[in-house]
Amino acid sequence: MNAQELRAKTPDELKTELANLKKESFNLRFQQATGQLENTAQIRKARRTAALVKTILNEKAKSAE
């Protein structure tokens, strides 16, 4: 998901997306700890997407003031 798609979403949708990314990140870390994770790049992608969602949420909050 790119930044343009995320900016088109509402803050509530972004919060839901962030919650999903956090769950995915937890599951990926658990898989890595148990040795089941094959593609370790997924952890980085989930973490960075979560950071992007947080950044966009902060931008929207700041512009609403």
N, CA, C and O atoms as a Tinker XYZ file with bonds, in Angstrom:
   260  protein
     1  N      0.845000   -1.169000    0.000000    73     2
     2  CA     0.000000    0.000000    0.000000    64     1     3
     3  C      0.893000    1.236000    0.000000    63     2     4     5
     4  O      1.806000    1.349000    0.818000    81     3
     5  N      0.628000    2.158000   -0.917000    73     3     6
     6  CA     1.485000    3.338000   -0.987000    64     5     7
     7  C      0.862000    4.513000   -0.232000    63     6     8     9
     8  O     -0.281000    4.439000    0.220000    81     7
     9  N      1.619000    5.578000   -0.105000    73     7    10
    10  CA     1.201000    6.725000    0.690000    64     9    11
    11  C     -0.041000    7.395000    0.116000    63    10    12    13
    12  O     -0.882000    7.890000    0.866000    81    11
    13  N     -0.162000    7.414000   -1.195000    73    11    14
    14  CA    -1.315000    8.056000   -1.814000    64    13    15
    15  C     -2.604000    7.326000   -1.450000    63    14    16    17
    16  O     -3.619000    7.962000   -1.167000    81    15
    17  N     -2.567000    6.011000   -1.455000    73    15    18
    18  CA    -3.743000    5.225000   -1.081000    64    17    19
    19  C     -4.090000    5.446000    0.379000    63    18    20    21
    20  O     -5.265000    5.531000    0.737000    81    19
    21  N     -3.069000    5.540000    1.225000    73    19    22
    22  CA    -3.312000    5.744000    2.650000    64    21    23
    23  C     -3.864000    7.131000    2.944000    63    22    24    25
    24  O     -4.720000    7.284000    3.815000    81    23
    25  N     -3.387000    8.136000    2.232000    73    23    26
    26  CA    -3.874000    9.499000    2.458000    64    25    27
    27  C     -5.336000    9.659000    2.049000    63    26    28    29
    28  O     -6.017000   10.561000    2.538000    81    27
    29  N     -5.823000    8.797000    1.160000    73    27    30
    30  CA    -7.214000    8.868000    0.723000    64    29    31
    31  C     -8.167000    8.283000    1.768000    63    30    32    33
    32  O     -9.377000    8.490000    1.681000    81    31
    33  N     -7.639000    7.563000    2.742000    73    31    34
    34  CA    -8.476000    6.927000    3.757000    64    33    35
    35  C     -8.804000    7.903000    4.886000    63    34    36    37
    36  O     -8.106000    8.894000    5.103000    81    35
    37  N     -9.888000    7.589000    5.597000    73    35    38
    38  CA   -10.279000    8.396000    6.750000    64    37    39
    39  C     -9.425000    8.002000    7.952000    63    38    40    41
    40  O     -8.813000    6.934000    7.952000    81    39
    41  N     -9.380000    8.852000    8.971000    73    39    42
    42  CA    -8.600000    8.497000   10.166000    64    41    43
    43  C     -9.054000    7.186000   10.825000    63    42    44    45
    44  O     -8.225000    6.433000   11.337000    81    43
    45  N    -10.348000    6.915000   10.813000    73    43    46
    46  CA   -10.835000    5.660000   11.404000    64    45    47
    47  C    -10.334000    4.456000   10.615000    63    46    48    49
    48  O     -9.953000    3.442000   11.201000    81    47
    49  N    -10.334000    4.564000    9.294000    73    47    50
    50  CA    -9.819000    3.478000    8.455000    64    49    51
    51  C     -8.322000    3.285000    8.696000    63    50    52    53
    52  O     -7.828000    2.158000    8.709000    81    51
    53  N     -7.606000    4.397000    8.886000    73    51    54
    54  CA    -6.166000    4.314000    9.142000    64    53    55
    55  C     -5.882000    3.649000   10.484000    63    54    56    57
    56  O     -4.930000    2.879000   10.604000    81    55
    57  N     -6.701000    3.940000   11.494000    73    55    58
    58  CA    -6.518000    3.315000   12.794000    64    57    59
    59  C     -6.769000    1.808000   12.707000    63    58    60    61
    60  O     -6.071000    1.020000   13.345000    81    59
    61  N     -7.758000    1.417000   11.922000    73    59    62
    62  CA    -8.029000   -0.004000   11.720000    64    61    63
    63  C     -6.858000   -0.664000   11.002000    63    62    64    65
    64  O     -6.442000   -1.766000   11.361000    81    63
    65  N     -6.330000    0.013000    9.990000    73    63    66
    66  CA    -5.187000   -0.502000    9.243000    64    65    67
    67  C     -3.966000   -0.648000   10.153000    63    66    68    69
    68  O     -3.223000   -1.624000   10.050000    81    67
    69  N     -3.764000    0.318000   11.036000    73    67    70
    70  CA    -2.647000    0.267000   11.971000    64    69    71
    71  C     -2.784000   -0.920000   12.927000    63    70    72    73
    72  O     -1.807000   -1.612000   13.212000    81    71
    73  N     -3.989000   -1.146000   13.412000    73    71    74
    74  CA    -4.224000   -2.287000   14.305000    64    73    75
    75  C     -3.935000   -3.600000   13.584000    63    74    76    77
    76  O     -3.344000   -4.512000   14.162000    81    75
    77  N     -4.351000   -3.697000   12.322000    73    75    78
    78  CA    -4.085000   -4.908000   11.537000    64    77    79
    79  C     -2.588000   -5.108000   11.319000    63    78    80    81
    80  O     -2.090000   -6.232000   11.391000    81    79
    81  N     -1.886000   -4.031000   11.057000    73    79    82
    82  CA    -0.435000   -4.126000   10.850000    64    81    83
    83  C      0.289000   -4.544000   12.117000    63    82    84    85
    84  O      1.262000   -5.296000   12.062000    81    83
    85  N     -0.180000   -4.060000   13.257000    73    83    86
    86  CA     0.442000   -4.453000   14.519000    64    85    87
    87  C      0.223000   -5.941000   14.789000    63    86    88    89
    88  O      1.126000   -6.632000   15.261000    81    87
    89  N     -0.979000   -6.427000   14.487000    73    87    90
    90  CA    -1.259000   -7.862000   14.648000    64    89    91
    91  C     -0.381000   -8.685000   13.717000    63    90    92    93
    92  O      0.180000   -9.705000   14.116000    81    91
    93  N     -0.268000   -8.229000   12.467000    73    91    94
    94  CA     0.564000   -8.929000   11.490000    64    93    95
    95  C      2.026000   -8.946000   11.941000    63    94    96    97
    96  O      2.710000   -9.963000   11.826000    81    95
    97  N      2.493000   -7.807000   12.453000    73    95    98
    98  CA     3.866000   -7.716000   12.922000    64    97    99
    99  C      4.112000   -8.685000   14.083000    63    98   100   101
   100  O      5.150000   -9.346000   14.137000    81    99
   101  N      3.164000   -8.765000   14.999000    73    99   102
   102  CA     3.282000   -9.702000   16.118000    64   101   103
   103  C      3.357000  -11.135000   15.617000    63   102   104   105
   104  O      4.202000  -11.914000   16.059000    81   103
   105  N      2.464000  -11.478000   14.686000    73   103   106
   106  CA     2.453000  -12.842000   14.149000    64   105   107
   107  C      3.757000  -13.172000   13.423000    63   106   108   109
   108  O      4.264000  -14.288000   13.526000    81   107
   109  N      4.292000  -12.207000   12.697000    73   107   110
   110  CA     5.549000  -12.432000   11.989000    64   109   111
   111  C      6.705000  -12.627000   12.967000    63   110   112   113
   112  O      7.560000  -13.488000   12.757000    81   111
   113  N      6.732000  -11.835000   14.027000    73   111   114
   114  CA     7.785000  -12.000000   15.037000    64   113   115
   115  C      7.671000  -13.367000   15.716000    63   114   116   117
   116  O      8.679000  -14.013000   16.003000    81   115
   117  N      6.443000  -13.796000   15.966000    73   115   118
   118  CA     6.223000  -15.102000   16.587000    64   117   119
   119  C      6.707000  -16.213000   15.657000    63   118   120   121
   120  O      7.349000  -17.166000   16.100000    81   119
   121  N      6.394000  -16.085000   14.360000    73   119   122
   122  CA     6.841000  -17.081000   13.382000    64   121   123
   123  C      8.365000  -17.123000   13.322000    63   122   124   125
   124  O      8.955000  -18.198000   13.213000    81   123
   125  N      8.998000  -15.961000   13.392000    73   123   126
   126  CA    10.458000  -15.917000   13.338000    64   125   127
   127  C     11.066000  -16.588000   14.567000    63   126   128   129
   128  O     12.068000  -17.297000   14.467000    81   127
   129  N     10.455000  -16.360000   15.717000    73   127   130
   130  CA    10.982000  -16.942000   16.947000    64   129   131
   131  C     10.866000  -18.463000   16.950000    63   130   132   133
   132  O     11.693000  -19.153000   17.546000    81   131
   133  N      9.838000  -18.984000   16.283000    73   131   134
   134  CA     9.645000  -20.435000   16.242000    64   133   135
   135  C     10.303000  -21.066000   15.022000    63   134   136   137
   136  O     10.241000  -22.281000   14.840000    81   135
   137  N     10.929000  -20.250000   14.193000    73   135   138
   138  CA    11.638000  -20.773000   13.028000    64   137   139
   139  C     10.754000  -21.091000   11.840000    63   138   140   141
   140  O     11.175000  -21.820000   10.941000    81   139
   141  N      9.535000  -20.562000   11.811000    73   139   142
   142  CA     8.608000  -20.856000   10.723000    64   141   143
   143  C      8.609000  -19.794000    9.627000    63   142   144   145
   144  O      8.056000  -20.016000    8.550000    81   143
   145  N      9.217000  -18.660000    9.887000    73   143   146
   146  CA     9.199000  -17.553000    8.927000    64   145   147
   147  C     10.232000  -17.780000    7.841000    63   146   148   149
   148  O     11.417000  -17.954000    8.124000    81   147
   149  N      9.772000  -17.779000    6.590000    73   147   150
   150  CA    10.678000  -17.984000    5.458000    64   149   151
   151  C     11.153000  -16.678000    4.853000    63   150   152   153
   152  O     12.318000  -16.560000    4.471000    81   151
   153  N     10.262000  -15.689000    4.759000    73   151   154
   154  CA    10.616000  -14.415000    4.147000    64   153   155
   155  C     10.713000  -13.345000    5.238000    63   154   156   157
   156  O      9.704000  -12.771000    5.647000    81   155
   157  N     11.928000  -13.088000    5.699000    73   155   158
   158  CA    12.115000  -12.144000    6.799000    64   157   159
   159  C     11.869000  -10.688000    6.389000    63   158   160   161
   160  O     11.729000   -9.824000    7.254000    81   159
   161  N     11.816000  -10.410000    5.111000    73   159   162
   162  CA    11.558000   -9.050000    4.646000    64   161   163
   163  C     10.137000   -8.601000    4.977000    63   162   164   165
   164  O      9.854000   -7.403000    4.985000    81   163
   165  N      9.250000   -9.542000    5.249000    73   163   166
   166  CA     7.871000   -9.193000    5.599000    64   165   167
   167  C      7.819000   -8.404000    6.898000    63   166   168   169
   168  O      6.973000   -7.523000    7.054000    81   167
   169  N      8.712000   -8.709000    7.829000    73   167   170
   170  CA     8.740000   -7.991000    9.110000    64   169   171
   171  C      9.051000   -6.515000    8.861000    63   170   172   173
   172  O      8.385000   -5.630000    9.399000    81   171
   173  N     10.061000   -6.263000    8.045000    73   171   174
   174  CA    10.452000   -4.889000    7.742000    64   173   175
   175  C      9.331000   -4.148000    7.022000    63   174   176   177
   176  O      9.059000   -2.985000    7.322000    81   175
   177  N      8.687000   -4.811000    6.085000    73   175   178
   178  CA     7.612000   -4.183000    5.330000    64   177   179
   179  C      6.441000   -3.813000    6.243000    63   178   180   181
   180  O      5.891000   -2.717000    6.131000    81   179
   181  N      6.063000   -4.708000    7.134000    73   179   182
   182  CA     4.957000   -4.439000    8.057000    64   181   183
   183  C      5.309000   -3.286000    8.991000    63   182   184   185
   184  O      4.477000   -2.416000    9.252000    81   183
   185  N      6.546000   -3.280000    9.496000    73   183   186
   186  CA     6.978000   -2.230000   10.411000    64   185   187
   187  C      6.988000   -0.861000    9.726000    63   186   188   189
   188  O      6.551000    0.136000   10.302000    81   187
   189  N      7.483000   -0.830000    8.516000    73   187   190
   190  CA     7.565000    0.452000    7.797000    64   189   191
   191  C      6.189000    0.960000    7.364000    63   190   192   193
   192  O      5.940000    2.166000    7.372000    81   191
   193  N      5.306000    0.047000    6.988000    73   191   194
   194  CA     3.955000    0.458000    6.630000    64   193   195
   195  C      3.234000    1.016000    7.847000    63   194   196   197
   196  O      2.501000    1.999000    7.737000    81   195
   197  N      3.435000    0.400000    9.002000    73   195   198
   198  CA     2.841000    0.908000   10.244000    64   197   199
   199  C      3.359000    2.313000   10.543000    63   198   200   201
   200  O      2.590000    3.180000   10.960000    81   199
   201  N      4.632000    2.539000   10.338000    73   199   202
   202  CA     5.208000    3.870000   10.557000    64   201   203
   203  C      4.608000    4.884000    9.595000    63   202   204   205
   204  O      4.350000    6.026000    9.975000    81   203
   205  N      4.386000    4.475000    8.356000    73   203   206
   206  CA     3.782000    5.362000    7.370000    64   205   207
   207  C      2.351000    5.723000    7.768000    63   206   208   209
   208  O      1.939000    6.876000    7.641000    81   207
   209  N      1.602000    4.739000    8.248000    73   207   210
   210  CA     0.227000    4.994000    8.690000    64   209   211
   211  C      0.236000    5.977000    9.865000    63   210   212   213
   212  O     -0.580000    6.897000    9.905000    81   211
   213  N      1.147000    5.790000   10.812000    73   211   214
   214  CA     1.244000    6.708000   11.947000    64   213   215
   215  C      1.576000    8.119000   11.487000    63   214   216   217
   216  O      1.020000    9.092000   11.997000    81   215
   217  N      2.482000    8.229000   10.526000    73   215   218
   218  CA     2.869000    9.542000   10.006000    64   217   219
   219  C      1.679000   10.240000    9.361000    63   218   220   221
   220  O      1.458000   11.431000    9.582000    81   219
   221  N      0.921000    9.505000    8.572000    73   219   222
   222  CA    -0.235000   10.098000    7.896000    64   221   223
   223  C     -1.311000   10.482000    8.900000    63   222   224   225
   224  O     -1.963000   11.515000    8.743000    81   223
   225  N     -1.507000    9.660000    9.932000    73   223   226
   226  CA    -2.471000   10.017000   10.987000    64   225   227
   227  C     -2.057000   11.316000   11.665000    63   226   228   229
   228  O     -2.902000   12.171000   11.930000    81   227
   229  N     -0.760000   11.473000   11.950000    73   227   230
   230  CA    -0.276000   12.705000   12.573000    64   229   231
   231  C     -0.439000   13.896000   11.644000    63   230   232   233
   232  O     -0.774000   14.988000   12.101000    81   231
   233  N     -0.210000   13.709000   10.356000    73   231   234
   234  CA    -0.388000   14.791000    9.390000    64   233   235
   235  C     -1.849000   15.235000    9.360000    63   234   236   237
   236  O     -2.142000   16.431000    9.349000    81   235
   237  N     -2.770000   14.256000    9.348000    73   235   238
   238  CA    -4.190000   14.595000    9.309000    64   237   239
   239  C     -4.618000   15.298000   10.594000    63   238   240   241
   240  O     -5.421000   16.230000   10.554000    81   239
   241  N     -4.087000   14.859000   11.725000    73   239   242
   242  CA    -4.431000   15.499000   13.004000    64   241   243
   243  C     -3.923000   16.932000   13.050000    63   242   244   245
   244  O     -4.602000   17.827000   13.554000    81   243
   245  N     -2.736000   17.138000   12.526000    73   243   246
   246  CA    -2.130000   18.472000   12.534000    64   245   247
   247  C     -2.884000   19.412000   11.589000    63   246   248   249
   248  O     -3.046000   20.592000   11.898000    81   247
   249  N     -3.345000   18.905000   10.443000    73   247   250
   250  CA    -4.058000   19.750000    9.481000    64   249   251
   251  C     -5.473000   20.058000    9.949000    63   250   252   253
   252  O     -6.078000   21.031000    9.500000    81   251
   253  N     -6.004000   19.237000   10.846000    73   251   254
   254  CA    -7.358000   19.466000   11.353000    64   253   255
   255  C     -7.402000   20.587000   12.393000    63   254   256   257
   256  O     -8.464000   21.148000   12.660000    81   255
   257  N     -6.263000   20.905000   12.968000    73   255   258
   258  CA    -6.205000   21.957000   14.002000    64   257   259
   259  C     -6.435000   23.325000   13.446000    63   258   260
   260  O     -6.415000   24.305000   14.191000    81   259
